[in-house]
Amino acid sequence: MHEIDPAFTALPLRALADAALTRARELGAAHADFRLERIRSQTLRLHDANLQTALDADDLGLSVRVVKDGTWGFAAGVDLTADGAAKVAEQAVRVAEVARPVNREPIELAPEPVHGERTWVSAYEVDPFTVATADKVALLEEWSRRLLADGRVDHADAALLQVRENKFYADLAGTVTTQQRVRLHSVLEAVAVAGGRFDTMRTLAPPVGRGYEWLTGRPGSGAWDWDGELARLPELLAEKLAAPSVEPGRYDVVIDPSNLWLTIHESIGHATELDRALGYEAAYAGTSFATPDKLGELRYGSPVMNVTGDRTAEHGLATIGYDDEGVRTQEFPIVTEGVFTGYQLDRRIARLTGQERSNGCAFADSASSMPLQRMANVSLKPAPDGPSTEELIAGVERGLYIVGDKSWSIDMQRYNFQFTGQRFHLIENGRLAGQVRDVAYQATTTDFWNSMEAVGGPQTYVLGGAFNCGKGQPGQIAPVSHGCPSALFRGVNILNAVKEAGQ
C-alpha cells in the first residue's frame, strides 16, 4: 500500500476536526461530521500531436455537516485554522436553525458501527503525479503521430485525465478515516474524411482506478494493450467510413463490455438509486420506474442476469474504504437471477425506508459539496463457465456485434432508451461479415434485459466506466465503474439513426 501524500497528512487534520466537531456539539448538533479534502487533477489534450491544453487544478477545503432538531445544516470553507473550522461549524448549525421551520421531515440516520481510526489507499503502482508532465505529453505525441502516419487517418486527438483524491473524515461518534485514491483516463481518437463525410474511431481503454502503469506497463500486468489497439484503429476507421447503412429491424445482438457498461449505468445504475426511486432526486434526469413496490417482485431481466453494487471492487472508480458518512463500503445484490432485489443507499435513505444499514453510497465531489447518495460500481456478473465472445457470436445467424460507446438517450423514468456505439459488425451465420453504419438499438429497460439469453465467461469481463456521472442540484459529478461480460440479446429493435433523423 502506498503512503498517503505527505503534503496532505502534514495538514492539521485532527486539530481542525476537533475544533469543528466540538463547536457543533456545543451548539446542540445531534450529529456532526467533518471532511477535509484535497483533489489534485491534471488534464492534457493534444490535437494532431500538438499540445492544446495542459491544465492543473488543486482544490483544498473543509466542510461540516450537522443534524440539529432533525434538520440538515451544511457549510464549507478554506480557512485551515482551528478558528476557521469552528466558524464553519457555527455556519452549518445556523443553516439548520434557519431551515428548521420549513422542514417537514425530520432527518434520522441509519446506525453504523464506530470504526475508530482507519487509513485506506486505492490499488495502483505509479502515482501519475510523480511522472513529469513532459514525459506524459511525449507519450501522447508519439501515439498521435503513429495514427497520423497512416494515410487513412486525417486527424488525431489524444487526452489524458488524472486525479489524486485525498479525504479526511471524522464524526462525533468517533469514526476517523484518512483515504487516498488515484484514477486515470486516457483516450485517443482517429478522424477520417472521405467522399463528403467524416467519421471517428477511438480507443476502447476504460477509465480506471489505477496509476500510470495503465499506460506504460506490460499488457496483462496492469496495462492496456495500447500498441495493439492503435495499430487496429486506422483499418477499423476506414472500414466504418465505407460501410453501408444498416437496414432497420429486429436483430440478435452480441454486445461487447465496451458498450454494455453504459447501458448498465443508465438503465440499472441510476434506476436503482433509492433516493431517485422515492422522488427525492428528480431535477437531474428524473426519478425511476423501479419503485419500492417492485422490490422482490419485478422481473428486471432474464435468469442469467445477476447485478451487484460494489464499492470495494479492485480498481473501480467508485471504490473507497469508507464513504462520506463514515460507512464501511461493501458489495450488495441489486438483481438476482433476473429479479430486482436491492437498492443503493446512504444513511438517511436507509433509515427512512427501514433498512438496517446503509450500503456505503454517500459521496461528495469536493469539500464544498454536501454528500449525496451516489452510484456504486454496478456490475453484471459473468457466468462462471460461460462462453467466449466468439462463441456467443457463433450462436447468431443474423445479427450485430456492438463495440464501444457513443451517444445515448433515456427517459425520465429510466425506462425507454436507445444507444449507439463506436462500431457495428454484421453477423451472418455465426461469423463477422463487415461493418454497418448508423445503428441505434432501442428498447424498454425490462424488455431489453429480459431478452438477454446468455452472458460470457470471466475471460470476457471488463470493468468500464466514466469520470463524470452527474447528479444533484447544484450538480455534482462522481467517478463510477461498471463491469460486465459480453452478452447475447435476442430480437432487439435496431433503428437506422440517419433515417430516424429524417436525413
N, C-alpha and C positions, 0 to 999 in steps of 0.2 A: 504494500500500500504506500502510495506517495505521501510525502509530508504536505500538510496544508500550507498554502502560501504564507511564508513568514511575515510578509508585509501586512497580511490580514490578521494573523494571530497576535501581532505586535500592538494592535489597536486595543484600547481599554475595554474589551468586550464585557467582562463580568462587572466592572465598575459602572458602566453605562446601564447595563441591565438592572443591577441592584438599585441604582438611583431611580430609574423609571418605575420598576415594579413596587418599590417601597412607597413612592408617591401615589401610585394608583391605589394601593391598599389603604393608605391614609385617607384618601378621598372617597372611600366606600365601594370600590370596584369589587364585585364578586368573583370576577375572572379578569386576568390581565396577562397578555403575552407581549414579548419584546422581540423584535428582529433587527439585526444589523446586517446589511448586505453590501457586498461589493461585486459588481458584474462588469467584467472586462470583456470587450468584444473587438474583433478586427474583421473588416471586410475588404477584400481585394477583388477588383474586377478588371479584366482585360478585354479589349476588342482587337481582333486581328494581331494578336501578340503584342499589343501596346497597352501599357498600364493606363487605365481610365480613372480608377477610384482606389484610393488607399485611405481607409477610414478607421481610426482607432477611437474607441469610446471607453470611458471608465466611470461607472455610476456607483456612488457610495452614499449611503444614508441609513437612517434608523427609523423605526416606527413602533408605535404602541397601539394595541387593540384591547379594548375593555368591554366587559358587560357590567352595566350598572343599572339597577332597578329593571332588569330584564330587557335592556336596550343596548344595542351596539354603540360604541364610540371608537373612533379611529383618528389618528393624527400621525404625521411624519415630519422629519426634519433632517438637517445636515450638520447641526452643531454637535460635534462629538465630544461634548463635555458633560460632566455629571449634571450641571445646572441645565444644560440644553436638553438632556434626556428627561429630566424631571418636568421641564416645561412642556415637552411633547406629551407626557403622561397627563398633565393637567388639561391640555387641549383635548385629548381623547375623552377624558371624563366629562369635560364641558360639552362636547358634542353629544354624548349620551344624555346628559341632562336636558339639553335643548330639544333633542329628538323625542324624549320620553312622552310628552303629551300626545304625539301623533302616532305612537307605536301601539298597534292593536294586537300584536302577537309577541308575548314575552320570549326572549331568547334563552334557550337552555341548550347545553352541550352534552352530547353523549359522553359517558365516562371513558377515560383512558388511563391505563396504569402509569405511574410515575416511573420514568426511565432513568432518572439520575443524570449523570453527565456522560454523553456519548459523542464519539467522533466517527465520521463516515467520509470516505473518499471513493469516487467512481473508478471504474476499471479502465485504465488507459496506460500506455507505456511512455509516450513522449508528449509532454505539455507543449502544445503548438506555440505558446508564448515564449518558450525558450529557444525557438528557431528564428533566426534572423529574417526579417521581412524580405530582404533582398534575395535570400535563398528561396523563399516561397514564390516570389514573383518570377524568379528564373525558372522554376519548375513549371509554372503555368505558361510561361513564354514558350518553353520547349514543347509542351503538349500542344499548344496552339499552332506552332509552326509545323508540327507533324501533320496536323489536319490540313493546314493551308498548302502543304507540299503536294497534296493530291489534287489533280485538276478538276475533280468532281465537287470540290468544296470552294465556295466563293468567299465565305467569311467564317470566322470562328470566334466565339465568345467563351470566356473562362471566368469562373468565380470561385472564391474560397471564403467561407464564413467560419469564424472560430469564436467560441465563448468559453470563458472560465468563470464559473459562478461560485461565490463563497457566501454562506449563510450562517449566522449565529442566531440561535433561538433560545429563549428562556421564558418560563411562565411561573405564575405564583404557586403552582402545585409542586414544582421542583425539577421538572424536566429541563435539561440544558443540552443543546446539540450544536456542534460545530461541523460544518459539512463543506465539501468541495466537489464539484463535478465539471467535467470538460466535455464539450461537444464540438463537432466539426462537420461541415458540409462542403463538398467540392463538386462542381458540375462543369462540363464542357459541352458546348452546343455548336454543331456544324450547320451552316446555312448554304443552300444551293439555289441558284436562279437559272431557269431554263425554260424556253418555249412560252414565255409570257407569264410564268407563275414561279413561285418560290416555295420552299419547304425547309423544315428543320429536322434535325435528329440529335438528341442529346444522350449523354451517358446515363446509365441506369443506377449508378452507385448511390445508395441511400445516404441521408444524413445519419450520423452515428454518435453514440456516446463513447467515442474513442479519441485517441490523440493523433499526432502527426504520423504515426506508423501506418495509419489508414492509407496514406499517400505514397509512402516510400518503402514499406516493408515487403516481404515476400508474399505473393498471393497465397491465401490459405492459412497464413500465420498472423492474421491481424491486419491485412491489407487487401484492397480491391485489386482485381486484375486490370489495371489501367492500360497497360500496353496492349493487352488483347482487345479490350473494348475500343480503344482509339483506332486500332488497325481495322476494325469492322465497320466503324461509323460511315466512312465515305461510300462504301458499297451499299450499305443499308439505305443511306440517304438517296443515292442515285436510283435505286430500285423503287423507293417510295415515290419519288418525283415522277417516274414514268408509269406508275401503277394505274390500272383502270379504277374508275369509281365503283363502289360497292353496289350491288343490287340489294335493295331493302327486302326484308322478310324475316322468317324465323330460322335461326341458326343454332346449332350446338356450338358452344364456345369453350375453349380452354383458356383460362385467364392466368397470366404469369403474376407472381407476387409483386413485381414492379408496377403493376396496375391495380391489383386487387386490394392492396393496402389502403388506397384512397376510398374505395367503396366501403371497406370496413369502417374507416374513420367517419364517413358521413352517415352511413345507414345503420351502424351499430354503435360506434363510439359516442357520437352526440346523442343518439336516440335513447341511450341507457344512462344518461346523466340524470339522477333523480330530481335535482332542482329544476331541470328543464321539463321533465315529465309532469311535475307538480305545478308548473306555470310560474315558478319564481324567476326563471330565466326565459324571457320571451322577446325582448327588444333586439337581441342579437341572434338572428337566424331562427327564431321561433321556438316552439315547445317540442312535443314528441307525441307520436301515436302510441308509444309503448307505455301506457298509463298503468298505475299500480294495480288496477283490477285485472290486468292481463298477466301479472306475475304468477308464474307457475302454471299458467293455462295456455298462453299464446304459443302456437306452433310457429316460431320465428323462422325456422328453416328445416331442412331435411335431417334425418337421424345422424348423418355423418358430420353435422355441424356442432363443434364444441368451441366456445369462445370464452376466454378468460380476460379479466383485467389484472394487470401485474405491474406493481410499482417497484419490483425487485429484479426484473429481468436484466441479465448482464448486457451492458452496452445500450440499454434502452434510453431513449431521450427523456422519458418521464420517470426514469429510475432515480430513487433517492432513498436514503436510510430512514429518514423521518420527515413527515410532511410539515407544512407551515402552521399546523396546530399541535405539533408535538406527538403525532400519532406514528407509531412504528408501521412502516409500509408492509404490504402483504400481497399475495395472489388470491384471487377470488373468482368464482364462476359467474358468468353472465348468460351464456346459452349452453345448455347441457343436452346433448343428443337431440338438438333442434328445438328444445323447449326453453323459453325465456325464464331464467332462474335468478337473476341478480342485477342490482344497480351499482353504480359508482356513488360513493357517499363522502361527505365531510361530517364533522361532529354535530353541527346544528341540524342538518337534514336527517342524519341518523336518529337523533333524539326525537325530532318532530314526527318521525314515522314509526317510532317504537323499536328501532334497531338497537341491538345490544352495544354496538361499537361502530365507529367509522372505519372504513377500509383504506384510509390514508390518502384521500384525493383532494386535499386543500393545497392551493399553490397561489402565490403572488409573484408577478413577473418582475417586481423590484421592491425596494423598501418603501417607495411612495405609493404602492398599491395595497389594498386590503385583500387578504386571501379569498379566493373563490373556490367552489367545487370545480376541479379540473379533471381532464381525462387521464386515466391510467394508460399504460401500454396495453391497448386492447388488441388481442391476437386470436387468430383462428388456428386451432391445433392441427398438425398433420396427423395422418393415420400412421400408427407405429410401423406397420409393414406395408405402407402404401406404395402406389406406383410412382414411377418417374414421370417427368413431364412428357417424354417421348411416348411412354406407354399410354398416358391419357390421350394424347393426340392420335395414337393408333386406334383408339376406340371410337373415332369420329369419322363418319362417311362424308358429310358435308358440313363445314363449319369454319370457324375462325380461331386463330391463336392470337391473343391480345397481349401486347407487351408495352410497358411504360405508361405513365400517367400524363394527362394533359388537362383539358377543360372538363368541367362537370357542372351539374345543376341539380338541386334537390329542393323540395318544397318545404314550407314552414313547419310541417309535421314530421319531417324526416321519412317520408313515405314514398312519394313519386319522384323518380330520379332518372337522369341519363348521364352517361360518362363517355368520354372519348379516350384516346390513348396516343402513344408515340407511333406505334406501327401495328398493322393488322395483316397477318399471314393467312391466306386462304388454306383450308384443309380439304383435301379431296382423297377419299378412300384411305384415310389414316396417314396421309403424308402432307407435308407442307408444299404448297403449289404457287408460291409467289405472293407478293403483297397486293392489297387493295387499299383504296383511299376513302376518305370522307365518312368514316364509320363512327356511329354512336350506338351504344346499347342502352335500352330503355326498359324500365320495369317498375313495379312497386317493390318495396323492401322485402315483404314476406313472399311474394311470388318469386322474386329472384333467388332468395336463399333456399326456398323450398325446391327450386329447380336444380340445386347442386346435387349431382349424382355421386361424385367421388372427389376426395381430396388426396393430394400427393403425399408421398412419404417424407420423412425428415430431410432427405437429401435435396428436396425441392424448397425447403423452408428458408425464407429470407426475412430479415427484420427491416422493414421500410419505415417511412415516417416523414415528419415535417418539423421545421423550427418554429412555425408561425401559426399555430392553431389559435383562432380568435374567439373571444367570448367576453361578455360583461359590458357594462356601461357605467363609467368610461371603459373603453375597450382595453383588454389585456391580451397578450399573446403568450403561448406556452409551447414548449417542445414536447413532442409525443411520438412514440414509435408504434408500429403495427406489424407484427409478424404474421406470416401466412405461407402455406404451401401453394403450389399450382393447384388449380381446381377445375373440374369439368361441370358445366351447366348445360342443361338440355332445353332446347326450344326458346331461346332468348330472342326478343324482338330487336332487330337491327334496323336502324334508320340510316338513310343517306343524308348526312348533315348538310350538304350543299343543296340538295333538293328541298329539304325541310326549310332552309333559309330563303327559298324562292329564287335561287340562282340557276 
